[in-house]
Amino acid sequence: MDLGTDLVNSLMIHIGVTALLLWPAYRVVMRAGLPRRWPLWLALPLLGPVIFLVLLAKTPWPVLPVRPPGCTRASA
């Protein structure tokens, strides 16, 4: 294999993994009450996932009030 083929294969693998991780990362960010654009860091090759994880680890998460028992997301 040559360098061009290796580069394209690596990029396709990165795009596939990023596509699989965007939705769960978005859900985590939404539930935590953090900025919605943070999962876009995952699209950056090599350092993107590290930056996203550091943001999640080092940022204080807002404390949300406890939901009353029996309250679902649809009825809230």
Buried (B, 14 or more C-beta within 10 A) or exposed (E): EEEEEEEEEEEEEBEEEBEEBBEEBBEBBEEBEBEEEBBBBBBBEEEBBEBBEEBBEEEEEEEEEEEEEEEEEEEE
